[in-house]
Amino acid sequence: MIISESLVEKLLQKDKRSVARSISIIESENSDSSELLKVIYHKVGNAYRIGITGPPGAGKSTITNQLIKVFLNENKTVGVIAVDPTSPYTGGALLGDRVRMNEIGLNPGVFIRSMATRGSLGGLSKTANDAADIIDAAGYDYIIFETVGVGQSELDIAQAADSTIVVLVPESGDSVQAMKAGLMEIADFFVMNKSDRPGSEQAITSLKTILMMKNYEDKLWFPTIIKATAVDNKGVEDIANEIARHRKYLLDTGNFQKRRENHFHMRIKEIVEDRIKKILWSSEGQRKIHSSLDSLKISDISPYKIADEILDNFKKQL
């Protein structure tokens, strides 16, 4: 398949069908996907990227849904990448709050795409960043990553978003200590959702205590805690205002460009590593590995020696 000029033209005009088709192309992860991303990349970089993460059941989808409404009221357009731990084709992405989000997705200023993590431990699909580039090139003002919270491995989102929001609920209080080395490290600010429930003040106090003990590299920004009951649309304006405050802070201090450059370098590294893996574990690579193992017993040779031989053979192919 050759990327058509018509597809690119319609994509850049924010045609939803073309945006969806383009994301399907990059999900295929073949040569067409990289070619499409090269063609449209000069239009990438204008959208502000927001990451929303946290433990399952924290109300991330509800907050995302309400934030979309706030941005629409400001005459802004929004693209959402909703990342689920299971395939979107199983129906897991089409339940509960996600149904309401799909309804708002009918608004001409909103584009929503569900994606599976595809085994990514960091909580984001490998192609989620590429999908964000597609949405960015199409001209949406905001991109929201709404992703599954998987504890200490939830770091990918911090390498994708300009502002990262960690959503907690009062019941998270007992597990905050366990999360502090993972989710707690990446938050630009926190949202204590369902704050009308018993124990919310204790959970906020516990969170504040942990934050006070942390030694942040950036001395000019300290994560705040926003109280919200998103299902009743309480505190959502405060969340939007905090996003705007953090964005202004990044721009005023020059940290926005630094953050974007860091993300760019990480993307390059991930793309190179992914391509090396594909070459190394291609059908031919697998055949060579199995042929070298067929004549061996487990006790005959160290797996490190075999790994060295595989890598040596790979280097010879370069």
GULOGU-343172 format. One record per residue: residue in one letter; x negated, y, z negated of N, C-alpha, C in turn. Coordinates in steps of 0.001 Angstrom, whole numbers, plus 500000, padded with zeros to 6 digits. Example, Ala and Ser with C-alpha at 12.3 -4.5 7.8 and 13.67 -1.06 7.14 Angstrom:
GULOGU-343172
A486810494310492200487700495500492200486800496700492200
S487150497750492920486330498940492860487100500030492130
This chain:
GULOGU-343172
M499161498793500000500000500000500000499131501250500000
I499480502227500815498782503505500857499679504560500210
I499106505362499322499883506389498640500380507403499669
S501686507560499777502254508444500793502236509895500327
E502075510785501306502114512212500997503487512611500482
S504512511922500973505883512216500543506074511944499058
L505526510807498588505624510464497174504934511519496326
V503733511895496698502970512887495933503698514224495933
E504214514618497095504917515899497200506142515934496292
K506922514856496300508126514801495469507765514705493982
L506692513987493683506225513896492303505889515278491772
L505164516048492548504747517384492115505915518363492045
Q507060517960492616508273518769492526509179518290491385
K508663517403490552509381516922489369510594516059489735
D510506515370490877511561514441491257511467513203490366
K512498512941489588512438511880488570512173510505489182
R512816510233490302512619508921490933511160508736491358
S510563509805491855509161509736492274508228509614491068
V508577510293489966507791510155488737507835508707488254
A509043508137488238509201506748487789508445505786488696
R508550506005490006507856505131490954506348505239490784
S505862506459490553504424506666490376503910505953489129
I504696505989488052504295505289486835504287503782487068
S505241503283487850505257501858488181504001501474488953
I503542502370489816502315502107490579501116502020489647
I501006502958488704499827502926487825499917501757486827
E501136501283486528501259500111485665500766498845486352
S500763498856487679500273497683488418498761497529488284
E498084498646487947496632498657487707495835498088488878
N496267498384490100495494497986491268494822499209491875
S494283499058493078493542500162493688494438501366493973
D495731501099494240496655502205494502496807503110493278
S496777502503492090496974503289490876495849504296490694
S494612503858490861493490504789490693493479505839491796
E493889505447493000493929506394494112494967507487493857
L496148507090493345497195508065493043496727509050491979
L496072508535490947495615509394489859494537510377490335
K493724509939491281492717510844491848493379511980492628
V494426511639493383495096512615494243495783513706493438
I496400513318492310497206514289491556496446514943490405
Y495201514546490166494522514982488938494299516490488876
H494229517157490024494028518610490003495222519347489408
K496351518638489257497547519242488667497715518865487193
V496776518088486661496876517587485285496203518562484324
G496799518706483125496150519489482081496977520618481511
N498161520844482072498978521969481612499961521589480506
A500367520340480441501347519912479434500692519787478060
Y501444520146477030500963519965475666501404518590475187
R500453517800474662500708516397474335500845516206472823
I501954515606472442502292515409471031502398513925470748
G501739513464469706501836512068469290502692511949468040
I503652511054468072504503510796466904504373509319466553
T503880509047465351503655507666464952503978507499463474
G503925506269463011504261505966461622504795504563461507
P505071504114460289505537502747460068506879502491460759
P507163501236461087508469500899461665509603501353460746
G510662501888461324511819502304460543511718503687459948
A510654504428460287510471505761459707511341506817460388
G511945506471461510512806507432462200512092508219463282
K511065507637463882510290508340464909511145508677466129
S511982507722466545512821507954467724513835509061467471
T514384509111466256515341510163465913514670511526465952
I513471511618465387512730512882465397512405513292466825
T511967512334467636511667512623469039512901513159469749
N514017512501469524515278512897470150515656514328469767
Q515512514645468485515875515991468017514884517052468501
L513600516684468566512601517629469072512857517968470537
I513270516970471309513591517213472716514638518315472821
K515667518239471961516737519247471984516193520643471668
V515277520713470704514677522005470352513933522585471553
F513129521759472216512352522227473362513257522622474525
L514341521863474723515289522202475789515931523562475529
N516219523831474258516800525129473893515838526276474151
E514541525946474217513521526954474529513241527017476034
N514111526322476812513968526255478274512668525577478698
K512233524614477899511058523818478227511493522434478715
T510629521797479471510902520442479943510038519454479169
V510530518232479021509876517259478147509786515888478823
G508613515303478767508416513917479179508092513093477946
V508697511917477839508483511049476673507953509700477137
I506888509253476487506387507893476694506627507150475390
A507622506268475416508013505526474220507368504145474282
V506391503938473423505604502706473467506129501711472445
D506429500506472912506987499459472058506042498269471967
P506123497508470861505240496353470706505623495185471588
T506789495261472230507215494182473114507520494753474486
S507693493885475443507972494323476798509275495096476864
P509315496192477595510568496930477729511631496140478469
Y511226495103479180512190494309479939512957493332479068
T512531493151477796513229492207476927514452492840476280
G514566494151476360515691494836475734515318495448474399
G514105495172473902513693495703472619513638497216472584
A513428497824473750513329499278473818514679499942474021
L515728499157474054517038499706474417518033499613473278
L517554499620472051518425499474470905518386500719470019
G519408500881469183519418501913468142519156503310468650
D518171503962468016517870505351468354517442505500469803
R516814504471470365516334504580471739517488504728472716
V518676504190472371519846504370473226520203505847473297
R520209506522472143520520507946472118519458508739472879
M518202508295472802517144508982473532517349508799475034
N517777507608475446518044507367476861519185508250477363
E520150508548476474521262509416476854520775510833477147
I519892511344476285519365512688476521518435512693477723
G517931511500478080517082511378479256517813511686480555
L519146511741480513519935512114481691519843513609481972
N519389514376480973519207515809481166518132516028482240
P518373516935483183517395517151484259516023517619483776
G515961518156482551514683518632482026513937517612481195
V514440516355481203513843515311480362513553514067481204
F512370513515481004512020512230481621511531511304480522
I512100510098480444511718509145479396511306507827480030
R510200507294479561509715505998480054509314505131478875
S509848503920478806509428502950477805508290502113478376
M507292501865477548506155501057477969505822500075476856
A505294498918477231504870497933476244503422498172475858
T503049497784474642501660497948474207500725497025474965
R501273495924475507500465494952476253499278494467475435
G499509494294474150498465493731473297497467494736472779
S497645496001473094496717497020472609496866497205471107
L495772496992470368495836497096468912495953498540468449
G495586499461469302495637500858468915497009501476469025
G497992500727469453499355501222469471499793501836470780
L498869502115471694499238502670472988498911501674474084
S499784501599475073499480500822476257498245501427476927
K497457500605477582496272501110478275496651502115479355
T497848501950479906498263502845480986499077504037480491
A499270504158479185500073505260478655499439506618478970
N498127506702478868497441507952479201497605508291480676
D497535507265481519497722507487482954499150507934483241
A500118507334482561501518507741482731501701509193482302
A501013509582481236501075510973480781500519511912481843
D499468511490482529498907512313483602499915512498484731
I500664511442485037501695511534486069502752512574485672
I503223512461484428504250513384483926503707514812483861
D502453514935483462501783516233483391501728516868484781
A501295516083485763501177516596487132502535517015487695
A503587516339487232504937516660487704505415518011487188
G504742518539486170505052519888485711505853519989484429
Y505929518900483656506637518972482380505809519770481371
D506503520513480511505815521385479557505246520621478363
Y506007519627477893505572518821476748505592517343477126
I504641516619476568504651515160476658504607514620475244
I505557513770474914505605513165473581505292511682473691
F504247511246472982503985509821472814504701509383471534
E505662508511471662506306507962470462505909506498470392
T505107506150469395504447504860469423504636504064468148
V504524502765468297504660501855467164503555502122466152
G503900502099464862502899502262463818502334500915463428
V501036500747463614500423499452463287499271499633462309
G499459500532461348498497500665460259497150501186460694
Q496083500533460226494750501072460405494248501009461836
S494924500253462698494500500193464088495123501300464932
E496010502096464323496736503118465058495864504357465265
L494887504227466161493954505325466397494010505844467829
D494531505034468760494580505436470156495328506746470344
I496371506931469569497213508109469774496450509391469491
A495503509331468567494698510514468256493771510867469416
Q493506509887470302492673510142471472493510510512472684
A494826510642472490495710510991473602496449512293473367
A496718512612472095497568513760471767496753514980471362
D497320516152471631496737517397471130497110517596469668
S498350517247469323498815517293467937499399515936467579
T498933515369466472499399514053466044500219514184464765
I501437513653464800502344513705463662502530512293463115
V502300512123461830502554510839461176503843510968460371
V504804510109460692506109510125460034506154509064458951
L506526509474457752506667508560456622508079508695456051
V508467507751455214509739507810454490509441507569453016
P510375507917452125510111507726450687509642506328450331
E510159505335451038509753503948450755508308503670451130
S507687504596451873506283504417452258505343504668451092
G505866505216450000505022505631448878504081504553448381
D504595503335448245503758502259447712502663501829448672
S502856502137449962501871501670450946500963502785451444
V501148504008450920500332505128451370498854504859451145
Q498518504293450006497110503997449717496520503079450759
A497293502072451159496794501104452135496647501736453518
M497432502775453791497407503388455106496360504478455239
K495775504918454153494977506144454219493746506017455112
A493251504781455314492084504613456170492469504527457639
G493765504483457942494213504380459315495066505549459713
L496363505413459510497289506483459872496949507799459190
M496505507721457943496256508935457181495117509767457772
E494227509113458504493058509807459038493388510643460270
I494442510267460979494649510872462297495687511988462303
A496400512190461187497514513145461182497030514592461185
D497597515388462083497409516836462010498408517421461022
F499560516756460895500464517023459783501425515848459616
F502093515824458486502977514718458142504428515173458113
V505316514228458363506743514457458180507259513399457205
M507849513861456104508504512938455178509976512904455596
N510303511936456430511661511825456937512562511132455912
K513849511285456097514844510712455180514577511211453751
S514229512500453685513828513077452400515000513276451445
D516206512963451904517351513019451003517472511767450151
R516630510795450404516666509540449651515945509678448313
P516330508853447353515622508856446054514143508519446250
G513307509172445474511868508878445515511089509716446502
S511780510635447224511063511413448239510043512356447609
E510416512991446491509488513934445848508258513208445312
Q508473512012444749507342511230444244506414510830445391
A507020510461446544506214510066447696505404511251448214
I506011512434448234505303513635448682504157513973447729
T504418513857446431503374514119445437502212513152445609
S502529511885445823501496510864446041500668511185447280
L501357511595448342500665511933449586499774513158449400
K500279514172448712499483515373448459498226515053447666
T498366514158446692497212513772445866496117513151446723
I496516512268447635495545511615448523494890512640449443
L495703513552449983495162514553450903494173515480450198
M494445515798448927493544516670448172492187516014447933
M492174514684447897490917513968447637490092513763448900
K490712514003450061490000513768451313489069514936451631
N487989514617452278487025515633452687487139515821454202
Y487921516792454625488150517023456040486981517765456672
E486572517288457849485486517953458568485896519372458957
D487136519508459384487648520812459777488198521517458534
K487462522486458068487834523175456832488936524222457045
L489241524523458314490203525584458601491629525072458757
W491783523748458877493126523188459034493344522088458006
F494396522258457211494739521234456215496136520719456534
P496293519391456687497601518838457058498686519171456043
T499791519695456551500933519984455697501900518808455712
I502904518873454835503937517833454772505284518510454978
I505957518139456052507265518705456371508352517737455885
K509293518266455114510432517456454676511517517516455750
A512087516345456054513109516304457099514114515192456834
T515304515390457344516305514327457457516792514420458895
A516034513795459777516205514008461209517580513608461709
V518154512580461110519468512119461564520524513210461386
D520297514123460430521200515261460210520633516546460802
N519557516400461570518886517541462216518337518542461204
K517962518065460027517379518933459009515854518819459047
G515204519959459117513745519983459116513129519873460495
V513943519659461518513393519477462872512804520782463406
E513480521902463138512921523199463546511579523444462862
D511465522998461607510193523150460880509096522334461549
I509454521144462041508476520306462743508022521008464018
A508983521540464777508643522253466019507768523472465726
N508069524178464646507268525347464278505852524950463872
E505723523805463210504392523355462800503574522916464009
I504238522317464991503554521980466243503020523253466891
A503862524292466944503449525573467539502301526197466750
R502359526093465429501293526647464580499984525915464811
H500054524595464930498837523815465158498267524097466546
R499145524241467510498691524560468871497966525895468891
K498536526895468236497914528222468171496562528147467472
Y496504527366466395495246527204465675494168526611466592
L494533525561467335493567524920468235493064525901469285
L493968526668469852493588527625470896492748528767470329
D493123529273469167492411530405468560490988530044468143
T490789528792467734489475528372467228488592527730468293
G489148527495469484488375526807470514488395525298470365
N489096524804469343489144523354469119490024522630470144
F490905523376470808491746522748471827490883522193472951
Q489985523023473459489107522592474552488171521477474089
K487661521598472865486776520550472339487506519220472236
R488755519268471769489551518054471615489827517433472977
R490176518274473939490442517779475300489179517153475913
E488037517782475688486780517247476230486451515905475599
N486671515780474295486435514515473611487344513427474157
H488616513759474370489564512795474939489129512376476343
F488631513350477110488192513081478483487034512090478493
H486070512311477617484914511416477543485330510011477102
M486260509929476159486744508629475711487480507909476823
R488242508639477631488960508028478747487983507415479744
I486916508159480054485920507646480993485330506342480468
K484976506338479186484400505143478577485367503965478653
E486653504215478357487650503147478381487869502607479794
I487874503523480789488064503095482176486908502212482625
V485677502632482301484503501843482680484530500479482001
E484825500470480691484865499205479959485940498275480509
D487089498836480856488189498031481394487798497413482727
R487135498191483570486734497667484881485654496596484752
I484743496789483805483709495773483579484345494468483126
K485334494571482222486017493369481742486701492620482883
K487332493383483771488041492756484886487083492015485808
I485911492626486037484910491961486874484361490721486163
L484037490896484883483414489823484107484339488620483957
W485636488914483742486591487827483514487480487568484726
S486954487880485916487663487543487146487712486035487302
S488459485563488271488571484115488488487209483489488756
E486351484228489486485003483715489752484188483684488471
G484329484718487665483612484742486388484059483627485472
Q485365483400485420485901482310484597485381480962485080
R485305480805486406484826479529486960483390479256486541
K482554480289486598481155480116486212481025479765484732
I481856480426483923481803480159482484482189478717482190
H483302478275482779483765476911482515482793475866483048
S482180476155484191481228475191484746479997475055483854
S479612476143483210478448476097482322478780475411481003
L480048475372480653480457474766479386480786473288479514
D481118472865480746481596471488480933480605470444480447
S479317470729480625478299469720480288477755469877478869
L478355470784478115477840471053476778478769470527475702
K478163470159474591478927469881473385478845471111472492
I479811471281471623479858472474470776478571472644469976
S478010471542469544476823471607468680475524471759469453
D475585471723470782474360471726471575473692473096471664
I474503474146471714473941475454472010474760476544471332
S474094477597470934474769478707470266475682479457471246
P476870479871470799477733480675471675477081481998472061
Y476146482493471206475453483720471532474525483536472728
K473927482342472817473042482055473950473845482005475253
I475019481371475172475876481306476362476323482712476751
A476677483506475743477102484885476015475983485677476675
D474738485467476216473593486153476817473434485758478284
E473622484484478569473496484003479945474583484594480841
I475788484686480314476895485270481080476595486726481404
L476105487463480405475792488874480613474619489058481565
D473633488170481482472491488234482396472952488027483846
N473842487051484039474385486799485383475181487998485877
F475900488632484942476704489799485310475808490958485749
K474702491161485036473781492251485368473177492053486747
K472967490808487120472364490517488438473321490897489572
Q474640490903489255475625491239490276475728492743490507
L475201493532489558475342494997489663474378495593490679
